C-alpha cells in the first residue's frame, strides 16, 4: 500500500558563507531538544491496515450492501474536457473542484459531476489513470492504474467497507478499496496502485492557479448535475458536516468530529492526518513525526494545505506566518507556501521537499488506519518557541 503519492524533492541551496545571523544559535538548542523529545515520544513505526493477504481477504466478508447495484453509478472513460474559459460559464468560484496532476498538466474535476460517477478512467501517453471520489467518506484519491503494463479500468461496485466505496476493475474482476488503492479480492489480491497528486479546492482558486488546465465537461447524461444527493459542501447541516454515519464502521475516534476534512499522508512509514481547518486557521504548523521535522502550511493561492520537510541542511527550521508571509525564525527569510522555495533573505533559492497525500473524512481514515498520528496533536511545536522576536530582545 502506498499512500504517499508523488514527491517533489528540491535541492536545498546553501546561503553564502558568513551571512548566518546570531539568532540561529539561540534557537538551535531548543530545536534539538524538541527533536530528541518527539523522536522518543512518537511510535517507532506505523502501518496502514490491512497488513497481510489474510487481513485483505477478511474484508470481503465485511462488506455492506447498500442497495446500489453494479452499474448503477456509471464510471466515465476518456470523457470530454472543456477549456477553463468555457467551464467558467457554468461554475461558481466557491464550487468544490478536484485538481489532478496528470502528465501534460493539471486537469480539473467538478465535484458536482464526480458525485454522480465517482470514477473517471483516463489514458494519458498510453498509461491508465483512475480519478476516484467517494462521497460517503469524502475521500479523493487518484491512481496510476497501469499495473505492470496492464491498463486497468475501474467502476464502482456498489458495496462499501467502513463506509468507503468498493471498486472493481473490468480487466480481472478484482475488488479494490477506493481509499487504499489495494485489491482485497480476486486475481489481483494484494496488488496496490501508486497515487497521483490531487488537490481539493474551489473553482476560483483552481482557475486562477491553473488557467491552462482542462476541465471535465458535463457528460451526455440525464443525471441532475446541479443537485448533490448527499447534501451540499457549501451549506451547513447536510450529510457532509453533520455527525451522522449512514453505514457502520469498525472503529471510531472522538478526537475530531466524524466528518472533519483531513489531509492524509504516508511519510517514512508513518501515517498522518492533518486537520485541514486547523492548518488554515494557524497558517503554519511546525511538528515532529518521530525524528522527522515537518511543516504544514496553508497555501492561500490554491486554498490547500501543503506539507514540507523543514530540515534545512542538518537543522530543523521553525516557521511562522507573519503579515500573510511565511518566514523562518532562523534567518528570517521569506518562503513561498506554494512551492517551499525561499524567495528573499539569506536562504533565497533554497527549497524544502514537498510531500503529497489525499483527502478523507476523519471517521473513514481512522477506521482503516487506527495507528495514524494527528495534527493538532502531541508532536506539534509549542507556541512559546515560535516568537518572531529573537531571544534576549
C-alpha positions as CSV (number, residue, x, y, z in Angstrom):
1,X,0.0,0.0,0.0
2,X,1.4,3.4,-1.0
3,X,-0.3,6.5,0.4
4,X,2.4,9.0,-0.2
5,X,1.7,10.0,-3.8
6,X,4.2,11.9,-5.9
7,X,7.1,13.6,-4.2
8,X,8.9,16.7,-5.4
9,X,12.4,16.7,-3.9
10,X,14.0,20.1,-4.3
11,X,17.7,20.7,-3.6
12,X,18.5,22.9,-0.7
13,X,20.8,25.6,-2.0
14,X,23.0,26.9,0.9
15,X,23.3,30.6,1.6
16,X,26.6,32.4,1.0
17,X,29.1,31.9,3.8
18,X,29.3,34.5,6.6
19,X,25.6,35.6,6.5
20,X,24.1,33.4,9.3
21,X,22.5,35.7,11.9
22,X,23.2,35.1,15.6
23,X,19.6,34.1,16.0
24,X,20.4,30.7,14.7
25,X,22.4,29.6,17.7
26,X,19.8,31.0,20.1
27,X,17.2,28.7,18.5
28,X,19.4,25.6,17.9
29,X,19.3,24.3,21.4
30,X,15.5,24.2,22.0
31,X,15.0,22.8,18.5
32,X,17.4,19.9,19.2
33,X,15.7,19.2,22.5
34,X,12.3,19.1,20.7
35,X,13.7,16.8,18.0
36,X,15.0,14.4,20.6
37,X,11.8,14.6,22.6
38,X,9.5,13.7,19.8
39,X,11.8,11.0,18.5
40,X,11.3,9.3,21.9
41,X,7.6,10.0,22.2
42,X,6.3,9.1,18.8
43,X,5.8,5.4,17.8
44,X,8.8,3.8,16.1
45,X,6.7,2.9,13.1
46,X,3.1,2.8,11.9
47,X,1.4,0.6,9.3
48,X,-1.9,1.1,7.5
49,X,-4.4,-1.6,7.7
50,X,-4.6,-4.2,6.3
51,X,-1.2,-5.6,6.8
52,X,-1.4,-9.1,5.2
53,X,-3.1,-11.0,2.5
54,X,-5.2,-12.7,5.2
55,X,-6.4,-9.4,6.5
56,X,-7.2,-8.3,3.0
57,X,-9.2,-11.4,2.4
58,X,-11.2,-10.8,5.6
59,X,-12.5,-7.5,4.1
60,X,-14.6,-9.5,1.6
61,X,-16.8,-10.9,4.5
62,X,-17.4,-7.4,6.0
63,X,-18.8,-5.6,3.0
64,X,-22.0,-3.7,3.5
65,X,-24.8,-4.0,1.0
66,X,-26.2,-0.6,0.1
67,X,-28.9,-1.4,-2.4
68,X,-26.8,0.1,-5.2
69,X,-26.1,-2.5,-7.9
70,X,-23.1,-2.7,-10.0
71,X,-23.6,-0.4,-13.0
72,X,-26.0,2.0,-11.2
73,X,-23.2,4.5,-10.7
74,X,-21.6,4.6,-14.2
75,X,-17.9,5.5,-14.3
76,X,-16.6,7.7,-17.1
77,X,-14.0,6.5,-19.6
78,X,-11.9,9.1,-21.5
79,X,-14.5,11.8,-21.2
80,X,-14.6,15.2,-22.9
81,X,-12.9,18.2,-21.4
82,X,-13.5,22.0,-21.6
83,X,-11.2,24.9,-21.5
84,X,-11.2,27.0,-18.3
85,X,-12.9,29.9,-20.0
86,X,-15.7,27.7,-21.2
87,X,-16.2,25.9,-17.9
88,X,-16.2,29.2,-16.2
89,X,-19.6,30.0,-17.7
90,X,-21.3,27.3,-15.6
91,X,-19.2,27.1,-12.4
92,X,-19.2,29.5,-9.5
93,X,-16.0,30.5,-7.7
94,X,-16.9,28.8,-4.4
95,X,-17.8,25.5,-6.0
96,X,-15.8,22.4,-5.0
97,X,-13.5,21.0,-7.6
98,X,-10.7,18.5,-7.6
99,X,-7.4,19.2,-9.3
100,X,-5.3,16.1,-10.5
101,X,-1.8,16.5,-11.7
102,X,-1.6,14.2,-14.8
103,X,1.2,14.1,-17.4
104,X,0.7,17.1,-19.7
105,X,-0.7,19.3,-17.0
106,X,-3.5,19.8,-14.4
107,X,-7.0,18.6,-15.0
108,X,-9.9,19.8,-13.0
109,X,-12.9,17.7,-12.0
110,X,-16.0,19.5,-10.6
111,X,-17.5,17.7,-7.6
112,X,-21.0,18.2,-9.0
113,X,-20.1,15.7,-11.7
114,X,-17.9,13.4,-9.7
115,X,-20.6,12.7,-7.1
116,X,-22.7,11.1,-9.8
117,X,-19.9,9.0,-11.4
118,X,-17.3,8.6,-8.7
119,X,-14.6,7.2,-11.1
120,X,-13.0,8.8,-14.2
121,X,-10.8,6.4,-16.2
122,X,-8.3,8.2,-18.3
123,X,-5.5,7.2,-20.7
124,X,-2.5,9.6,-21.0
125,X,0.5,8.8,-23.1
126,X,-0.6,5.2,-23.2
127,X,-1.0,4.8,-19.4
128,X,-4.2,4.4,-17.4
129,X,-5.2,6.7,-14.5
130,X,-8.2,6.4,-12.2
131,X,-9.6,9.6,-10.6
132,X,-11.8,8.4,-7.7
133,X,-14.1,10.1,-5.3
134,X,-16.3,8.5,-2.6
135,X,-19.0,11.0,-1.3
136,X,-19.9,8.9,1.8
137,X,-16.4,9.3,3.2
138,X,-15.3,12.5,1.4
139,X,-12.3,10.6,0.0
140,X,-10.5,11.9,-3.0
141,X,-7.8,9.6,-4.5
142,X,-6.2,9.4,-7.9
143,X,-4.1,6.4,-9.0
144,X,-1.7,5.3,-11.7
145,X,-3.8,2.3,-13.0
146,X,-1.2,0.9,-15.4
147,X,-0.4,-2.1,-13.3
148,X,2.6,-3.9,-14.8
149,X,1.7,-2.5,-18.2
150,X,-2.0,-3.6,-17.9
151,X,-4.3,-0.5,-18.2
152,X,-7.0,-1.2,-15.6
153,X,-10.5,0.3,-16.0
154,X,-12.5,0.8,-12.8
155,X,-16.1,1.0,-11.8
156,X,-17.9,1.5,-8.5
157,X,-19.1,-2.0,-7.4
158,X,-21.9,-0.9,-5.1
159,X,-20.9,-2.2,-1.7
160,X,-19.0,-0.4,1.0
161,X,-16.3,-1.2,3.6
162,X,-16.1,1.2,6.6
163,X,-18.4,3.5,4.6
164,X,-15.9,3.6,1.7
165,X,-16.5,2.6,-1.9
166,X,-15.5,-0.7,-3.2
167,X,-14.2,-0.5,-6.8
168,X,-14.0,-3.3,-9.3
169,X,-11.7,-3.5,-12.3
170,X,-13.2,-4.7,-15.6
171,X,-9.9,-6.4,-16.5
172,X,-9.8,-9.1,-13.8
173,X,-13.0,-8.6,-11.7
174,X,-10.8,-7.9,-8.7
175,X,-12.3,-5.8,-5.8
176,X,-10.4,-2.8,-4.5
177,X,-10.7,-0.3,-1.6
178,X,-11.1,3.2,-3.0
179,X,-9.3,4.7,0.0
180,X,-6.2,2.5,-0.2
181,X,-5.9,1.6,-3.9
182,X,-5.3,-2.1,-2.9
183,X,-7.1,-5.2,-4.2
184,X,-8.6,-7.3,-1.5
185,X,-10.3,-10.0,-3.6
186,X,-9.8,-11.6,-7.0
187,X,-6.8,-12.4,-9.2
188,X,-5.0,-9.2,-8.3
189,X,-5.4,-9.7,-4.5
190,X,-2.7,-7.8,-2.6
191,X,-1.7,-5.6,-5.6
192,X,-1.6,-1.8,-4.9
193,X,-1.6,1.3,-7.1
194,X,0.7,4.3,-6.9
195,X,-1.0,7.5,-6.0
196,X,-1.2,10.6,-8.2
197,X,-1.1,14.2,-6.8
198,X,-4.5,15.6,-6.1
199,X,-5.8,18.9,-4.6
200,X,-9.3,19.5,-3.1
201,X,-10.1,23.2,-3.7
202,X,-12.6,25.6,-5.2
203,X,-13.2,26.7,-8.7
204,X,-12.0,30.3,-8.1
205,X,-8.6,29.1,-6.8
206,X,-8.2,26.3,-9.3
207,X,-8.8,28.5,-12.4
208,X,-6.5,31.2,-11.0
209,X,-3.7,28.8,-10.3
210,X,-4.2,26.6,-13.4
211,X,-5.5,28.9,-16.1
212,X,-4.5,26.4,-18.9
213,X,-5.9,23.3,-17.3
214,X,-8.6,21.3,-18.9
215,X,-11.9,20.8,-17.1
216,X,-14.1,17.7,-17.0
217,X,-17.1,18.5,-19.3
218,X,-20.7,17.7,-18.4
219,X,-21.4,14.2,-19.7
220,X,-24.2,13.4,-22.1
221,X,-26.4,12.0,-19.4
222,X,-29.7,12.8,-17.6
223,X,-28.0,13.0,-14.2
224,X,-29.1,16.1,-12.3
225,X,-25.6,17.6,-12.0
226,X,-26.7,20.7,-10.2
227,X,-28.1,18.6,-7.3
228,X,-26.0,16.6,-4.8
229,X,-27.8,13.5,-3.4
230,X,-25.8,13.8,-0.2
231,X,-26.3,17.5,0.5
232,X,-24.0,20.5,-0.1
233,X,-20.4,21.2,1.0
234,X,-21.3,25.0,1.0
235,X,-24.3,24.7,3.2
236,X,-24.3,23.7,6.9
237,X,-26.4,20.9,8.3
238,X,-26.1,18.3,5.4
239,X,-24.5,14.9,5.4
240,X,-21.1,16.4,4.7
241,X,-20.8,18.1,8.0
242,X,-23.2,16.5,10.4
243,X,-22.2,13.7,12.8
244,X,-24.4,11.0,11.4
245,X,-22.9,7.9,9.8
246,X,-25.2,6.1,7.3
247,X,-23.2,2.9,7.3
248,X,-21.3,1.2,10.2
249,X,-17.6,1.3,10.7
250,X,-15.3,-1.0,12.6
251,X,-13.9,1.6,15.0
252,X,-14.4,5.3,15.8
253,X,-12.3,8.0,17.5
254,X,-13.7,11.2,19.1
255,X,-10.7,13.4,18.9
256,X,-12.3,15.1,15.9
257,X,-15.8,15.3,14.6
258,X,-16.5,12.3,12.4
259,X,-16.6,14.2,9.2
260,X,-13.7,16.6,9.8
261,X,-11.9,17.0,6.5
262,X,-8.3,15.6,6.8
263,X,-5.2,15.8,4.6
264,X,-3.8,12.2,4.8
265,X,-0.2,11.3,4.1
266,X,2.1,8.4,4.5
267,X,5.5,9.7,5.4
268,X,8.6,7.5,6.1
269,X,6.3,4.7,7.3
270,X,4.2,6.9,9.5
271,X,0.5,7.7,8.8
272,X,-0.5,11.3,9.2
273,X,-3.9,13.0,9.3
274,X,-3.8,16.8,9.3
275,X,-7.0,18.7,10.3
276,X,-7.3,21.0,7.2
277,X,-9.4,23.6,9.0
278,X,-6.8,23.8,11.9
279,X,-3.9,24.3,9.4
280,X,-5.9,27.1,7.6
281,X,-6.6,28.9,10.9
282,X,-3.0,28.7,12.1
283,X,-1.3,29.4,8.7
284,X,1.8,27.3,9.6
285,X,2.2,24.4,11.9
286,X,5.6,23.0,12.9
287,X,5.6,19.4,14.1
288,X,7.7,16.3,14.5
289,X,6.9,12.7,13.4
290,X,9.5,10.6,15.1
291,X,12.8,12.2,14.2
292,X,11.3,14.0,11.2
293,X,10.7,17.7,11.3
294,X,7.7,18.7,9.2
295,X,5.8,21.8,8.3
296,X,2.2,22.1,7.3
297,X,1.2,25.4,5.7
298,X,-1.9,26.9,4.2
299,X,-1.4,27.9,0.5
300,X,-3.9,30.8,0.1
301,X,-3.4,30.8,-3.7
302,X,-4.8,27.3,-4.3
303,X,-6.7,27.2,-1.0
304,X,-5.0,24.0,0.1
305,X,-2.7,22.6,2.8
306,X,0.8,21.7,1.8
307,X,3.3,19.5,3.7
308,X,7.1,20.1,3.8
309,X,10.2,18.7,5.4
310,X,11.6,21.7,7.3
311,X,15.0,20.1,7.8
312,X,17.3,22.8,6.3
313,X,20.8,21.4,6.0
314,X,21.2,19.5,9.2
315,X,18.9,21.5,11.4
316,X,15.1,21.8,11.6
317,X,13.9,25.4,11.0
318,X,10.9,26.9,12.6
319,X,8.4,28.8,10.5
320,X,5.6,31.4,11.2
321,X,3.0,33.1,9.1
322,X,3.5,36.9,9.6
323,X,1.6,39.5,7.7
324,X,0.5,36.9,5.2
325,X,4.1,35.8,4.5
326,X,5.8,32.5,5.5
327,X,9.1,33.3,7.4
328,X,11.7,31.1,9.1
329,X,12.8,32.2,12.5
330,X,16.4,31.2,12.0
331,X,17.3,33.5,9.1
332,X,14.1,35.5,8.8
333,X,14.0,34.6,5.1
334,X,10.6,34.7,3.3
335,X,9.4,31.5,1.7
336,X,6.7,30.6,-0.9
337,X,4.0,28.4,0.8
338,X,3.0,27.0,-2.6
339,X,6.5,25.7,-3.5
340,X,8.6,25.6,-0.4
341,X,11.2,27.9,-2.1
342,X,12.9,30.8,-0.3
343,X,12.0,34.0,-2.1
344,X,14.0,36.5,-0.2
345,X,16.7,36.7,2.5
346,X,19.8,34.7,3.3
347,X,18.1,31.5,2.2
348,X,17.0,32.8,-1.1
349,X,16.9,30.0,-3.7
350,X,16.8,27.2,-1.1
351,X,13.9,24.8,-1.1
352,X,12.1,22.3,1.1
353,X,11.0,18.9,-0.2
354,X,7.2,18.8,-0.6
355,X,5.1,15.7,0.1
356,X,1.6,15.0,-1.2
357,X,-1.3,13.0,0.1
358,X,-5.0,12.6,-0.3
359,X,-8.3,13.7,1.3
360,X,-10.7,11.9,3.6
361,X,-13.2,12.5,6.4
362,X,-11.7,11.6,9.8
363,X,-14.0,8.7,10.6
364,X,-13.1,6.8,7.4
365,X,-9.4,7.4,7.6
366,X,-9.2,6.4,11.2
367,X,-11.3,3.3,10.9
368,X,-8.9,1.8,8.3
369,X,-5.8,3.4,9.8
370,X,-6.1,3.5,13.6
371,X,-2.4,4.0,14.2
372,X,-2.4,7.3,12.4
373,X,-0.8,10.4,14.0
374,X,-2.7,13.6,14.0
375,X,-2.3,17.4,13.9
376,X,-3.3,19.0,16.2
377,X,-1.6,16.5,18.4
378,X,1.4,15.9,20.8
379,X,4.0,16.3,18.0
380,X,3.3,20.0,17.5
381,X,5.9,22.5,18.4
382,X,4.7,24.6,21.4
383,X,3.7,28.2,20.6
384,X,6.2,29.6,23.1
385,X,9.0,28.6,20.8
386,X,7.5,30.4,17.8
387,X,8.0,34.0,18.8
388,X,9.3,36.1,15.9
389,X,11.3,38.2,18.4
390,X,14.9,36.9,18.8
391,X,15.8,35.6,22.3
392,X,17.1,38.4,24.6
393,X,15.4,41.2,22.6
